[in-house]
């Protein structure tokens, strides 16, 4: 089926469900990462552009790669949000 655009609020809820926390805002981008000293702490933050109502597919793919999560896993998990 493939990953499709989803609403911003659903993606943010999914990030929080995975344990990521809001870190900062720079311009119109919110940055999320695992808490300090968390074993899964990311080298690069997951970035969400808040000016969009829906998250573009390319942004979803980039953030999944950053988190090390497959598209298939994402599709299964996002159904609950």
mmCIF file of the N, C-alpha and C atoms, coordinates in Angstrom:
data_MODEL
# 
_entry.id   MODEL 
# 
loop_
_atom_site.group_PDB 
_atom_site.id 
_atom_site.type_symbol 
_atom_site.label_atom_id 
_atom_site.label_alt_id 
_atom_site.label_comp_id 
_atom_site.label_asym_id 
_atom_site.label_entity_id 
_atom_site.label_seq_id 
_atom_site.pdbx_PDB_ins_code 
_atom_site.Cartn_x 
_atom_site.Cartn_y 
_atom_site.Cartn_z 
_atom_site.occupancy 
_atom_site.B_iso_or_equiv 
_atom_site.pdbx_formal_charge 
_atom_site.auth_seq_id 
_atom_site.auth_comp_id 
_atom_site.auth_asym_id 
_atom_site.auth_atom_id 
_atom_site.pdbx_PDB_model_num 
ATOM 1   N N  . UNK A 1 1  ? 0.820  -1.202 0.000  1.00 0.00 ? 1  UNK A N  1 
ATOM 2   C CA . UNK A 1 1  ? 0.000  0.000  0.000  1.00 0.00 ? 1  UNK A CA 1 
ATOM 3   C C  . UNK A 1 1  ? 0.859  1.260  0.000  1.00 0.00 ? 1  UNK A C  1 
ATOM 4   N N  . UNK A 1 2  ? 1.881  1.328  0.827  1.00 0.00 ? 2  UNK A N  1 
ATOM 5   C CA . UNK A 1 2  ? 2.769  2.473  0.843  1.00 0.00 ? 2  UNK A CA 1 
ATOM 6   C C  . UNK A 1 2  ? 2.370  3.520  1.871  1.00 0.00 ? 2  UNK A C  1 
ATOM 7   N N  . UNK A 1 3  ? 3.362  4.282  2.299  1.00 0.00 ? 3  UNK A N  1 
ATOM 8   C CA . UNK A 1 3  ? 3.137  5.339  3.276  1.00 0.00 ? 3  UNK A CA 1 
ATOM 9   C C  . UNK A 1 3  ? 2.465  6.514  2.581  1.00 0.00 ? 3  UNK A C  1 
ATOM 10  N N  . UNK A 1 4  ? 1.463  7.089  3.260  1.00 0.00 ? 4  UNK A N  1 
ATOM 11  C CA . UNK A 1 4  ? 0.746  8.250  2.731  1.00 0.00 ? 4  UNK A CA 1 
ATOM 12  C C  . UNK A 1 4  ? 0.871  9.403  3.709  1.00 0.00 ? 4  UNK A C  1 
ATOM 13  N N  . UNK A 1 5  ? 0.535  10.603 3.238  1.00 0.00 ? 5  UNK A N  1 
ATOM 14  C CA . UNK A 1 5  ? 0.512  11.765 4.117  1.00 0.00 ? 5  UNK A CA 1 
ATOM 15  C C  . UNK A 1 5  ? -0.414 11.502 5.285  1.00 0.00 ? 5  UNK A C  1 
ATOM 16  N N  . UNK A 1 6  ? -0.037 12.011 6.452  1.00 0.00 ? 6  UNK A N  1 
ATOM 17  C CA . UNK A 1 6  ? -0.908 11.923 7.611  1.00 0.00 ? 6  UNK A CA 1 
ATOM 18  C C  . UNK A 1 6  ? -0.952 13.288 8.290  1.00 0.00 ? 6  UNK A C  1 
ATOM 19  N N  . UNK A 1 7  ? -1.994 13.550 9.083  1.00 0.00 ? 7  UNK A N  1 
ATOM 20  C CA . UNK A 1 7  ? -2.071 14.832 9.789  1.00 0.00 ? 7  UNK A CA 1 
ATOM 21  C C  . UNK A 1 7  ? -0.924 14.999 10.791 1.00 0.00 ? 7  UNK A C  1 
ATOM 22  N N  . UNK A 1 8  ? -0.509 16.227 10.951 1.00 0.00 ? 8  UNK A N  1 
ATOM 23  C CA . UNK A 1 8  ? 0.592  16.570 11.857 1.00 0.00 ? 8  UNK A CA 1 
ATOM 24  C C  . UNK A 1 8  ? 0.351  16.024 13.260 1.00 0.00 ? 8  UNK A C  1 
ATOM 25  N N  . UNK A 1 9  ? -0.853 16.218 13.796 1.00 0.00 ? 9  UNK A N  1 
ATOM 26  C CA . UNK A 1 9  ? -1.117 15.809 15.174 1.00 0.00 ? 9  UNK A CA 1 
ATOM 27  C C  . UNK A 1 9  ? -0.957 14.296 15.358 1.00 0.00 ? 9  UNK A C  1 
ATOM 28  N N  . UNK A 1 10 ? -1.316 13.495 14.343 1.00 0.00 ? 10 UNK A N  1 
ATOM 29  C CA . UNK A 1 10 ? -1.173 12.041 14.441 1.00 0.00 ? 10 UNK A CA 1 
ATOM 30  C C  . UNK A 1 10 ? 0.302  11.646 14.475 1.00 0.00 ? 10 UNK A C  1 
ATOM 31  N N  . UNK A 1 11 ? 1.100  12.305 13.640 1.00 0.00 ? 11 UNK A N  1 
ATOM 32  C CA . UNK A 1 11 ? 2.526  11.987 13.592 1.00 0.00 ? 11 UNK A CA 1 
ATOM 33  C C  . UNK A 1 11 ? 3.194  12.348 14.914 1.00 0.00 ? 11 UNK A C  1 
ATOM 34  N N  . UNK A 1 12 ? 2.839  13.501 15.483 1.00 0.00 ? 12 UNK A N  1 
ATOM 35  C CA . UNK A 1 12 ? 3.415  13.919 16.761 1.00 0.00 ? 12 UNK A CA 1 
ATOM 36  C C  . UNK A 1 12 ? 3.006  12.948 17.867 1.00 0.00 ? 12 UNK A C  1 
ATOM 37  N N  . UNK A 1 13 ? 1.754  12.520 17.886 1.00 0.00 ? 13 UNK A N  1 
ATOM 38  C CA . UNK A 1 13 ? 1.304  11.541 18.883 1.00 0.00 ? 13 UNK A CA 1 
ATOM 39  C C  . UNK A 1 13 ? 2.078  10.235 18.737 1.00 0.00 ? 13 UNK A C  1 
ATOM 40  N N  . UNK A 1 14 ? 2.331  9.828  17.496 1.00 0.00 ? 14 UNK A N  1 
ATOM 41  C CA . UNK A 1 14 ? 3.093  8.611  17.244 1.00 0.00 ? 14 UNK A CA 1 
ATOM 42  C C  . UNK A 1 14 ? 4.523  8.755  17.760 1.00 0.00 ? 14 UNK A C  1 
ATOM 43  N N  . UNK A 1 15 ? 5.154  9.927  17.520 1.00 0.00 ? 15 UNK A N  1 
ATOM 44  C CA . UNK A 1 15 ? 6.510  10.168 18.025 1.00 0.00 ? 15 UNK A CA 1 
ATOM 45  C C  . UNK A 1 15 ? 6.540  10.067 19.545 1.00 0.00 ? 15 UNK A C  1 
ATOM 46  N N  . UNK A 1 16 ? 5.568  10.693 20.201 1.00 0.00 ? 16 UNK A N  1 
ATOM 47  C CA . UNK A 1 16 ? 5.509  10.670 21.661 1.00 0.00 ? 16 UNK A CA 1 
ATOM 48  C C  . UNK A 1 16 ? 5.262  9.247  22.173 1.00 0.00 ? 16 UNK A C  1 
ATOM 49  N N  . UNK A 1 17 ? 4.478  8.467  21.451 1.00 0.00 ? 17 UNK A N  1 
ATOM 50  C CA . UNK A 1 17 ? 4.222  7.082  21.823 1.00 0.00 ? 17 UNK A CA 1 
ATOM 51  C C  . UNK A 1 17 ? 5.528  6.274  21.787 1.00 0.00 ? 17 UNK A C  1 
ATOM 52  N N  . UNK A 1 18 ? 6.412  6.634  20.868 1.00 0.00 ? 18 UNK A N  1 
ATOM 53  C CA . UNK A 1 18 ? 7.714  5.973  20.774 1.00 0.00 ? 18 UNK A CA 1 
ATOM 54  C C  . UNK A 1 18 ? 8.686  6.469  21.841 1.00 0.00 ? 18 UNK A C  1 
ATOM 55  N N  . UNK A 1 19 ? 8.306  7.455  22.610 1.00 0.00 ? 19 UNK A N  1 
ATOM 56  C CA . UNK A 1 19 ? 9.156  7.943  23.695 1.00 0.00 ? 19 UNK A CA 1 
ATOM 57  C C  . UNK A 1 19 ? 9.943  9.190  23.360 1.00 0.00 ? 19 UNK A C  1 
ATOM 58  N N  . UNK A 1 20 ? 9.748  9.752  22.174 1.00 0.00 ? 20 UNK A N  1 
ATOM 59  C CA . UNK A 1 20 ? 10.449 10.974 21.819 1.00 0.00 ? 20 UNK A CA 1 
ATOM 60  C C  . UNK A 1 20 ? 9.785  12.162 22.506 1.00 0.00 ? 20 UNK A C  1 
ATOM 61  N N  . UNK A 1 21 ? 10.585 13.153 22.835 1.00 0.00 ? 21 UNK A N  1 
ATOM 62  C CA . UNK A 1 21 ? 10.097 14.354 23.490 1.00 0.00 ? 21 UNK A CA 1 
ATOM 63  C C  . UNK A 1 21 ? 10.441 15.573 22.655 1.00 0.00 ? 21 UNK A C  1 
ATOM 64  N N  . UNK A 1 22 ? 9.589  16.584 22.790 1.00 0.00 ? 22 UNK A N  1 
ATOM 65  C CA . UNK A 1 22 ? 9.860  17.864 22.140 1.00 0.00 ? 22 UNK A CA 1 
ATOM 66  C C  . UNK A 1 22 ? 11.146 18.425 22.726 1.00 0.00 ? 22 UNK A C  1 
ATOM 67  N N  . UNK A 1 23 ? 12.064 18.882 21.853 1.00 0.00 ? 23 UNK A N  1 
ATOM 68  C CA . UNK A 1 23 ? 13.341 19.441 22.304 1.00 0.00 ? 23 UNK A CA 1 
ATOM 69  C C  . UNK A 1 23 ? 13.401 20.958 22.129 1.00 0.00 ? 23 UNK A C  1 
ATOM 70  N N  . UNK A 1 24 ? 13.019 21.412 20.930 1.00 0.00 ? 24 UNK A N  1 
ATOM 71  C CA . UNK A 1 24 ? 13.124 22.853 20.651 1.00 0.00 ? 24 UNK A CA 1 
ATOM 72  C C  . UNK A 1 24 ? 12.376 23.179 19.362 1.00 0.00 ? 24 UNK A C  1 
ATOM 73  N N  . UNK A 1 25 ? 12.213 24.474 19.120 1.00 0.00 ? 25 UNK A N  1 
ATOM 74  C CA . UNK A 1 25 ? 11.672 24.955 17.852 1.00 0.00 ? 25 UNK A CA 1 
ATOM 75  C C  . UNK A 1 25 ? 12.696 25.895 17.244 1.00 0.00 ? 25 UNK A C  1 
ATOM 76  N N  . UNK A 1 26 ? 12.961 25.709 15.973 1.00 0.00 ? 26 UNK A N  1 
ATOM 77  C CA . UNK A 1 26 ? 13.831 26.618 15.235 1.00 0.00 ? 26 UNK A CA 1 
ATOM 78  C C  . UNK A 1 26 ? 13.084 26.979 13.966 1.00 0.00 ? 26 UNK A C  1 
ATOM 79  N N  . UNK A 1 27 ? 12.796 28.259 13.823 1.00 0.00 ? 27 UNK A N  1 
ATOM 80  C CA . UNK A 1 27 ? 11.959 28.756 12.739 1.00 0.00 ? 27 UNK A CA 1 
ATOM 81  C C  . UNK A 1 27 ? 10.607 28.047 12.805 1.00 0.00 ? 27 UNK A C  1 
ATOM 82  N N  . UNK A 1 28 ? 10.194 27.344 11.777 1.00 0.00 ? 28 UNK A N  1 
ATOM 83  C CA . UNK A 1 28 ? 8.899  26.653 11.813 1.00 0.00 ? 28 UNK A CA 1 
ATOM 84  C C  . UNK A 1 28 ? 9.079  25.146 11.946 1.00 0.00 ? 28 UNK A C  1 
ATOM 85  N N  . UNK A 1 29 ? 10.192 24.734 12.533 1.00 0.00 ? 29 UNK A N  1 
ATOM 86  C CA . UNK A 1 29 ? 10.498 23.307 12.680 1.00 0.00 ? 29 UNK A CA 1 
ATOM 87  C C  . UNK A 1 29 ? 10.564 22.930 14.163 1.00 0.00 ? 29 UNK A C  1 
ATOM 88  N N  . UNK A 1 30 ? 9.778  21.934 14.547 1.00 0.00 ? 30 UNK A N  1 
ATOM 89  C CA . UNK A 1 30 ? 9.876  21.367 15.890 1.00 0.00 ? 30 UNK A CA 1 
ATOM 90  C C  . UNK A 1 30 ? 10.814 20.169 15.822 1.00 0.00 ? 30 UNK A C  1 
ATOM 91  N N  . UNK A 1 31 ? 11.661 20.048 16.836 1.00 0.00 ? 31 UNK A N  1 
ATOM 92  C CA . UNK A 1 31 ? 12.643 18.974 16.878 1.00 0.00 ? 31 UNK A CA 1 
ATOM 93  C C  . UNK A 1 31 ? 12.338 18.057 18.051 1.00 0.00 ? 31 UNK A C  1 
ATOM 94  N N  . UNK A 1 32 ? 12.367 16.752 17.783 1.00 0.00 ? 32 UNK A N  1 
ATOM 95  C CA . UNK A 1 32 ? 12.080 15.728 18.789 1.00 0.00 ? 32 UNK A CA 1 
ATOM 96  C C  . UNK A 1 32 ? 13.257 14.778 18.899 1.00 0.00 ? 32 UNK A C  1 
ATOM 97  N N  . UNK A 1 33 ? 13.475 14.289 20.129 1.00 0.00 ? 33 UNK A N  1 
ATOM 98  C CA . UNK A 1 33 ? 14.514 13.301 20.370 1.00 0.00 ? 33 UNK A CA 1 
ATOM 99  C C  . UNK A 1 33 ? 14.151 12.542 21.639 1.00 0.00 ? 33 UNK A C  1 
ATOM 100 N N  . UNK A 1 34 ? 14.831 11.443 21.886 1.00 0.00 ? 34 UNK A N  1 
ATOM 101 C CA . UNK A 1 34 ? 14.649 10.726 23.134 1.00 0.00 ? 34 UNK A CA 1 
ATOM 102 C C  . UNK A 1 34 ? 15.253 11.562 24.259 1.00 0.00 ? 34 UNK A C  1 
ATOM 103 N N  . UNK A 1 35 ? 14.794 11.364 25.498 1.00 0.00 ? 35 UNK A N  1 
ATOM 104 C CA . UNK A 1 35 ? 15.347 12.131 26.623 1.00 0.00 ? 35 UNK A CA 1 
ATOM 105 C C  . UNK A 1 35 ? 16.850 11.895 26.790 1.00 0.00 ? 35 UNK A C  1 
ATOM 106 N N  . UNK A 1 36 ? 17.507 12.815 27.486 1.00 0.00 ? 36 UNK A N  1 
ATOM 107 C CA . UNK A 1 36 ? 18.941 12.679 27.779 1.00 0.00 ? 36 UNK A CA 1 
ATOM 108 C C  . UNK A 1 36 ? 19.203 11.323 28.418 1.00 0.00 ? 36 UNK A C  1 
ATOM 109 N N  . UNK A 1 37 ? 20.322 10.724 28.089 1.00 0.00 ? 37 UNK A N  1 
ATOM 110 C CA . UNK A 1 37 ? 20.785 9.441  28.626 1.00 0.00 ? 37 UNK A CA 1 
ATOM 111 C C  . UNK A 1 37 ? 19.872 8.261  28.286 1.00 0.00 ? 37 UNK A C  1 
ATOM 112 N N  . UNK A 1 38 ? 18.953 8.442  27.383 1.00 0.00 ? 38 UNK A N  1 
ATOM 113 C CA . UNK A 1 38 ? 18.110 7.331  26.923 1.00 0.00 ? 38 UNK A CA 1 
ATOM 114 C C  . UNK A 1 38 ? 18.966 6.464  26.009 1.00 0.00 ? 38 UNK A C  1 
ATOM 115 N N  . UNK A 1 39 ? 18.848 5.146  26.104 1.00 0.00 ? 39 UNK A N  1 
ATOM 116 C CA . UNK A 1 39 ? 19.708 4.279  25.280 1.00 0.00 ? 39 UNK A CA 1 
ATOM 117 C C  . UNK A 1 39 ? 19.501 4.437  23.776 1.00 0.00 ? 39 UNK A C  1 
ATOM 118 N N  . UNK A 1 40 ? 18.337 4.910  23.360 1.00 0.00 ? 40 UNK A N  1 
ATOM 119 C CA . UNK A 1 40 ? 18.070 5.087  21.933 1.00 0.00 ? 40 UNK A CA 1 
ATOM 120 C C  . UNK A 1 40 ? 18.309 6.521  21.458 1.00 0.00 ? 40 UNK A C  1 
ATOM 121 N N  . UNK A 1 41 ? 18.928 7.356  22.243 1.00 0.00 ? 41 UNK A N  1 
ATOM 122 C CA . UNK A 1 41 ? 19.149 8.763  21.883 1.00 0.00 ? 41 UNK A CA 1 
ATOM 123 C C  . UNK A 1 41 ? 19.660 8.856  20.445 1.00 0.00 ? 41 UNK A C  1 
ATOM 124 N N  . UNK A 1 42 ? 19.012 9.700  19.632 1.00 0.00 ? 42 UNK A N  1 
ATOM 125 C CA . UNK A 1 42 ? 19.343 9.840  18.214 1.00 0.00 ? 42 UNK A CA 1 
ATOM 126 C C  . UNK A 1 42 ? 20.489 10.828 18.010 1.00 0.00 ? 42 UNK A C  1 
ATOM 127 N N  . UNK A 1 43 ? 21.315 10.583 17.022 1.00 0.00 ? 43 UNK A N  1 
ATOM 128 C CA . UNK A 1 43 ? 22.389 11.511 16.681 1.00 0.00 ? 43 UNK A CA 1 
ATOM 129 C C  . UNK A 1 43 ? 21.831 12.757 16.002 1.00 0.00 ? 43 UNK A C  1 
ATOM 130 N N  . UNK A 1 44 ? 20.699 12.569 15.324 1.00 0.00 ? 44 UNK A N  1 
ATOM 131 C CA . UNK A 1 44 ? 20.045 13.670 14.602 1.00 0.00 ? 44 UNK A CA 1 
ATOM 132 C C  . UNK A 1 44 ? 18.591 13.700 15.069 1.00 0.00 ? 44 UNK A C  1 
ATOM 133 N N  . UNK A 1 45 ? 18.057 14.886 15.306 1.00 0.00 ? 45 UNK A N  1 
ATOM 134 C CA . UNK A 1 45 ? 16.685 14.977 15.789 1.00 0.00 ? 45 UNK A CA 1 
ATOM 135 C C  . UNK A 1 45 ? 15.684 14.666 14.684 1.00 0.00 ? 45 UNK A C  1 
ATOM 136 N N  . UNK A 1 46 ? 14.499 14.251 15.104 1.00 0.00 ? 46 UNK A N  1 
ATOM 137 C CA . UNK A 1 46 ? 13.378 14.077 14.181 1.00 0.00 ? 46 UNK A CA 1 
ATOM 138 C C  . UNK A 1 46 ? 12.756 15.459 14.043 1.00 0.00 ? 46 UNK A C  1 
ATOM 139 N N  . UNK A 1 47 ? 12.629 15.934 12.817 1.00 0.00 ? 47 UNK A N  1 
ATOM 140 C CA . UNK A 1 47 ? 12.181 17.293 12.562 1.00 0.00 ? 47 UNK A CA 1 
ATOM 141 C C  . UNK A 1 47 ? 10.803 17.288 11.916 1.00 0.00 ? 47 UNK A C  1 
ATOM 142 N N  . UNK A 1 48 ? 9.920  18.133 12.466 1.00 0.00 ? 48 UNK A N  1 
ATOM 143 C CA . UNK A 1 48 ? 8.560  18.244 11.969 1.00 0.00 ? 48 UNK A CA 1 
ATOM 144 C C  . UNK A 1 48 ? 8.303  19.708 11.644 1.00 0.00 ? 48 UNK A C  1 
ATOM 145 N N  . UNK A 1 49 ? 7.887  19.975 10.431 1.00 0.00 ? 49 UNK A N  1 
ATOM 146 C CA . UNK A 1 49 ? 7.594  21.346 10.019 1.00 0.00 ? 49 UNK A CA 1 
ATOM 147 C C  . UNK A 1 49 ? 6.148  21.666 10.373 1.00 0.00 ? 49 UNK A C  1 
ATOM 148 N N  . UNK A 1 50 ? 5.966  22.558 11.338 1.00 0.00 ? 50 UNK A N  1 
ATOM 149 C CA . UNK A 1 50 ? 4.642  22.821 11.898 1.00 0.00 ? 50 UNK A CA 1 
ATOM 150 C C  . UNK A 1 50 ? 3.755  23.684 11.019 1.00 0.00 ? 50 UNK A C  1 
ATOM 151 N N  . UNK A 1 51 ? 4.289  24.256 9.974  1.00 0.00 ? 51 UNK A N  1 
ATOM 152 C CA . UNK A 1 51 ? 3.433  25.079 9.117  1.00 0.00 ? 51 UNK A CA 1 
ATOM 153 C C  . UNK A 1 51 ? 2.542  24.219 8.214  1.00 0.00 ? 51 UNK A C  1 
ATOM 154 N N  . UNK A 1 52 ? 2.876  22.927 8.097  1.00 0.00 ? 52 UNK A N  1 
ATOM 155 C CA . UNK A 1 52 ? 2.060  22.020 7.293  1.00 0.00 ? 52 UNK A CA 1 
ATOM 156 C C  . UNK A 1 52 ? 0.957  21.402 8.139  1.00 0.00 ? 52 UNK A C  1 
ATOM 157 N N  . UNK A 1 53 ? -0.226 21.266 7.568  1.00 0.00 ? 53 UNK A N  1 
ATOM 158 C CA . UNK A 1 53 ? -1.319 20.580 8.246  1.00 0.00 ? 53 UNK A CA 1 
ATOM 159 C C  . UNK A 1 53 ? -1.085 19.067 8.181  1.00 0.00 ? 53 UNK A C  1 
ATOM 160 N N  . UNK A 1 54 ? -0.545 18.611 7.059  1.00 0.00 ? 54 UNK A N  1 
ATOM 161 C CA . UNK A 1 54 ? -0.210 17.197 6.865  1.00 0.00 ? 54 UNK A CA 1 
ATOM 162 C C  . UNK A 1 54 ? 1.299  17.066 6.668  1.00 0.00 ? 54 UNK A C  1 
ATOM 163 N N  . UNK A 1 55 ? 1.844  15.963 7.155  1.00 0.00 ? 55 UNK A N  1 
ATOM 164 C CA . UNK A 1 55 ? 3.280  15.701 7.004  1.00 0.00 ? 55 UNK A CA 1 
ATOM 165 C C  . UNK A 1 55 ? 3.523  15.144 5.608  1.00 0.00 ? 55 UNK A C  1 
ATOM 166 N N  . UNK A 1 56 ? 4.374  15.793 4.801  1.00 0.00 ? 56 UNK A N  1 
ATOM 167 C CA . UNK A 1 56 ? 4.682  15.258 3.465  1.00 0.00 ? 56 UNK A CA 1 
ATOM 168 C C  . UNK A 1 56 ? 5.361  13.890 3.541  1.00 0.00 ? 56 UNK A C  1 
ATOM 169 N N  . UNK A 1 57 ? 5.140  13.091 2.540  1.00 0.00 ? 57 UNK A N  1 
ATOM 170 C CA . UNK A 1 57 ? 5.680  11.731 2.493  1.00 0.00 ? 57 UNK A CA 1 
ATOM 171 C C  . UNK A 1 57 ? 7.201  11.718 2.619  1.00 0.00 ? 57 UNK A C  1 
ATOM 172 N N  . UNK A 1 58 ? 7.867  12.632 1.942  1.00 0.00 ? 58 UNK A N  1 
ATOM 173 C CA . UNK A 1 58 ? 9.331  12.684 2.012  1.00 0.00 ? 58 UNK A CA 1 
ATOM 174 C C  . UNK A 1 58 ? 9.801  12.922 3.443  1.00 0.00 ? 58 UNK A C  1 
ATOM 175 N N  . UNK A 1 59 ? 9.113  13.776 4.197  1.00 0.00 ? 59 UNK A N  1 
ATOM 176 C CA . UNK A 1 59 ? 9.492  14.050 5.589  1.00 0.00 ? 59 UNK A CA 1 
ATOM 177 C C  . UNK A 1 59 ? 9.277  12.809 6.452  1.00 0.00 ? 59 UNK A C  1 
ATOM 178 N N  . UNK A 1 60 ? 8.211  12.077 6.186  1.00 0.00 ? 60 UNK A N  1 
ATOM 179 C CA . UNK A 1 60 ? 7.963  10.844 6.927  1.00 0.00 ? 60 UNK A CA 1 
ATOM 180 C C  . UNK A 1 60 ? 9.098  9.852  6.672  1.00 0.00 ? 60 UNK A C  1 
ATOM 181 N N  . UNK A 1 61 ? 9.455  9.659  5.418  1.00 0.00 ? 61 UNK A N  1 
ATOM 182 C CA . UNK A 1 61 ? 10.522 8.712  5.065  1.00 0.00 ? 61 UNK A CA 1 
ATOM 183 C C  . UNK A 1 61 ? 11.846 9.102  5.713  1.00 0.00 ? 61 UNK A C  1 
ATOM 184 N N  . UNK A 1 62 ? 12.178 10.391 5.684  1.00 0.00 ? 62 UNK A N  1 
ATOM 185 C CA . UNK A 1 62 ? 13.435 10.858 6.277  1.00 0.00 ? 62 UNK A CA 1 
ATOM 186 C C  . UNK A 1 62 ? 13.451 10.613 7.779  1.00 0.00 ? 62 UNK A C  1 
ATOM 187 N N  . UNK A 1 63 ? 12.338 10.918 8.443  1.00 0.00 ? 63 UNK A N  1 
ATOM 188 C CA . UNK A 1 63 ? 12.271 10.730 9.887  1.00 0.00 ? 63 UNK A CA 1 
ATOM 189 C C  . UNK A 1 63 ? 12.278 9.252  10.276 1.00 0.00 ? 63 UNK A C  1 
ATOM 190 N N  . UNK A 1 64 ? 11.660 8.407  9.470  1.00 0.00 ? 64 UNK A N  1 
ATOM 191 C CA . UNK A 1 64 ? 11.704 6.969  9.742  1.00 0.00 ? 64 UNK A CA 1 
ATOM 192 C C  . UNK A 1 64 ? 13.132 6.454  9.643  1.00 0.00 ? 64 UNK A C  1 
ATOM 193 N N  . UNK A 1 65 ? 13.859 6.929  8.655  1.00 0.00 ? 65 UNK A N  1 
ATOM 194 C CA . UNK A 1 65 ? 15.255 6.519  8.491  1.00 0.00 ? 65 UNK A CA 1 
ATOM 195 C C  . UNK A 1 65 ? 16.091 6.972  9.689  1.00 0.00 ? 65 UNK A C  1 
ATOM 196 N N  . UNK A 1 66 ? 15.846 8.188  10.158 1.00 0.00 ? 66 UNK A N  1 
ATOM 197 C CA . UNK A 1 66 ? 16.554 8.704  11.326 1.00 0.00 ? 66 UNK A CA 1 
ATOM 198 C C  . UNK A 1 66 ? 16.294 7.839  12.550 1.00 0.00 ? 66 UNK A C  1 
ATOM 199 N N  . UNK A 1 67 ? 15.044 7.380  12.702 1.00 0.00 ? 67 UNK A N  1 
ATOM 200 C CA . UNK A 1 67 ? 14.654 6.576  13.861 1.00 0.00 ? 67 UNK A CA 1 
ATOM 201 C C  . UNK A 1 67 ? 15.001 5.095  13.700 1.00 0.00 ? 67 UNK A C  1 
ATOM 202 N N  . UNK A 1 68 ? 15.320 4.671  12.483 1.00 0.00 ? 68 UNK A N  1 
ATOM 203 C CA . UNK A 1 68 ? 15.622 3.267  12.238 1.00 0.00 ? 68 UNK A CA 1 
ATOM 204 C C  . UNK A 1 68 ? 14.376 2.392  12.232 1.00 0.00 ? 68 UNK A C  1 
ATOM 205 N N  . UNK A 1 69 ? 13.271 2.942  11.755 1.00 0.00 ? 69 UNK A N  1 
ATOM 206 C CA . UNK A 1 69 ? 11.991 2.226  11.716 1.00 0.00 ? 69 UNK A CA 1 
ATOM 207 C C  . UNK A 1 69 ? 11.610 1.994  10.257 1.00 0.00 ? 69 UNK A C  1 
ATOM 208 N N  . UNK A 1 70 ? 11.137 0.799  9.963  1.00 0.00 ? 70 UNK A N  1 
ATOM 209 C CA . UNK A 1 70 ? 10.752 0.474  8.593  1.00 0.00 ? 70 UNK A CA 1 
ATOM 210 C C  . UNK A 1 70 ? 9.391  1.098  8.258  1.00 0.00 ? 70 UNK A C  1 
ATOM 211 N N  . UNK A 1 71 ? 9.148  1.244  6.971  1.00 0.00 ? 71 UNK A N  1 
ATOM 212 C CA . UNK A 1 71 ? 7.860  1.781  6.512  1.00 0.00 ? 71 UNK A CA 1 
ATOM 213 C C  . UNK A 1 71 ? 6.727  0.848  6.895  1.00 0.00 ? 71 UNK A C  1 
ATOM 214 N N  . UNK A 1 72 ? 6.969  -0.451 6.846  1.00 0.00 ? 72 UNK A N  1 
ATOM 215 C CA . UNK A 1 72 ? 5.947  -1.432 7.196  1.00 0.00 ? 72 UNK A CA 1 
ATOM 216 C C  . UNK A 1 72 ? 5.563  -1.323 8.665  1.00 0.00 ? 72 UNK A C  1 
ATOM 217 N N  . UNK A 1 73 ? 6.568  -1.186 9.521  1.00 0.00 ? 73 UNK A N  1 
ATOM 218 C CA . UNK A 1 73 ? 6.299  -1.035 10.947 1.00 0.00 ? 73 UNK A CA 1 
ATOM 219 C C  . UNK A 1 73 ? 5.507  0.245  11.197 1.00 0.00 ? 73 UNK A C  1 
ATOM 220 N N  . UNK A 1 74 ? 5.889  1.323  10.544 1.00 0.00 ? 74 UNK A N  1 
ATOM 221 C CA . UNK A 1 74 ? 5.189  2.597  10.693 1.00 0.00 ? 74 UNK A CA 1 
ATOM 222 C C  . UNK A 1 74 ? 3.731  2.466  10.267 1.00 0.00 ? 74 UNK A C  1 
ATOM 223 N N  . UNK A 1 75 ? 3.482  1.830  9.130  1.00 0.00 ? 75 UNK A N  1 
ATOM 224 C CA . UNK A 1 75 ? 2.115  1.691  8.641  1.00 0.00 ? 75 UNK A CA 1 
ATOM 225 C C  . UNK A 1 75 ? 1.245  0.926  9.630  1.00 0.00 ? 75 UNK A C  1 
ATOM 226 N N  . UNK A 1 76 ? 1.801  -0.108 10.259 1.00 0.00 ? 76 UNK A N  1 
ATOM 227 C CA . UNK A 1 76 ? 1.041  -0.882 11.253 1.00 0.00 ? 76 UNK A CA 1 
ATOM 228 C C  . UNK A 1 76 ? 0.758  -0.054 12.500 1.00 0.00 ? 76 UNK A C  1 
ATOM 229 N N  . UNK A 1 77 ? 1.765  0.669  12.977 1.00 0.00 ? 77 UNK A N  1 
ATOM 230 C CA . UNK A 1 77 ? 1.620  1.405  14.224 1.00 0.00 ? 77 UNK A CA 1 
ATOM 231 C C  . UNK A 1 77 ? 0.739  2.644  14.087 1.00 0.00 ? 77 UNK A C  1 
ATOM 232 N N  . UNK A 1 78 ? 0.803  3.326  12.959 1.00 0.00 ? 78 UNK A N  1 
ATOM 233 C CA . UNK A 1 78 ? 0.084  4.590  12.804 1.00 0.00 ? 78 UNK A CA 1 
ATOM 234 C C  . UNK A 1 78 ? -1.430 4.386  12.728 1.00 0.00 ? 78 UNK A C  1 
ATOM 235 N N  . UNK A 1 79 ? -1.854 3.174  12.446 1.00 0.00 ? 79 UNK A N  1 
ATOM 236 C CA . UNK A 1 79 ? -3.286 2.895  12.361 1.00 0.00 ? 79 UNK A CA 1 
ATOM 237 C C  . UNK A 1 79 ? -4.003 3.198  13.670 1.00 0.00 ? 79 UNK A C  1 
ATOM 238 N N  . UNK A 1 80 ? -3.321 3.074  14.781 1.00 0.00 ? 80 UNK A N  1 
ATOM 239 C CA . UNK A 1 80 ? -3.934 3.298  16.088 1.00 0.00 ? 80 UNK A CA 1 
ATOM 240 C C  . UNK A 1 80 ? -3.992 4.752  16.528 1.00 0.00 ? 80 UNK A C  1 
ATOM 241 N N  . UNK A 1 81 ? -3.542 5.657  15.693 1.00 0.00 ? 81 UNK A N  1 
ATOM 242 C CA . UNK A 1 81 ? -3.496 7.068  16.093 1.00 0.00 ? 81 UNK A CA 1 
ATOM 243 C C  . UNK A 1 81 ? -4.425 7.927  15.289 1.00 0.00 ? 81 UNK A C  1 
# 
